[in-house]
């Protein structure tokens, strides 16, 4: 594994109603400029996804990867993202 690529995982138990996203951020860009590199519904092998993400990142000047598993049965709570 390339030590210069930072990987973050935010995971939940996977089932048929989960969506897995792999985000990537180009070197030198702020964190909020991440792009969605992969999306899959249902079960995803996270170790395999991480290995493929690292290989892609090394070829495309990406220095940060983030893997997120979302439970689509639960409504999002945007109160943590917005200051009112």
N, C-alpha and C positions, 0 to 999 in steps of 0.2 A: 504494500500500500504506500502511496506517495504521502510523505509526512506533511507536505505543504497544502494538501487538500483537507479542509475542515469539514467534518460530517456531523450532522445533528439528526437524531431520531426522536420523533414525537409519535409514539405508537400506542395503539389500543389492541385488544384481541380482535382478530379479523373474522369476518363472516360474510354472508352474501350481500349485506347492506353496507359494507365499508367501501371507501374509495381511498386508494393509496396514491399519493402525489410525490414526485421527485422534483425538487426545485434546484436550480443552479444559479450561481452569481459569478459573473466574469471578474477576473482579477482587476483590482483598482476601482470597482464599482461599489456604491453603498449597498447595504443589505436589502433595502427596499426595492432595488432594481433586479430582483431575482426573476428568473423565467421558469415556467413549467416545462420540464424536460420529458416527463412521463406521467401518465394517468392510467390507473387500472381499477376496475370495480371487482369486488370479491377478494378472494385470497391472493396474495402476492408473496413470493419468496423474497423477504427483505434482504437477506445476505446476498442473493444473486443480483437483486436490484442495485445494492450498494457496489458490488464489483463492477457491474456494467456502467454504473454512474461514474465511478472512478476512471474507468477506461475512457469514457466519453469526455470527462472533464480534462484529463491529461491532453487530449487531442484538440480541445477547444478553448484553452486558456480560462478554465473555470477553476476557482480556488475555494469555493464554498458549495457544499451540497446539503440539502435538507430533505429528509424523508418524513412525510406526515401521513398518518392513517386517520381518516375521518369516519365517524359513525354517522351515516346518513339518516338514521332513525331519530337522532337528537338534533333539535333546532339549535342553530348557532347563537351564542350569547355575545352580541356586539357591544355590550356595555363596557367590556374590558378594553375595547379598541377605540372608543370615542370618549373624550372628555367633554362633559356638558356642564 
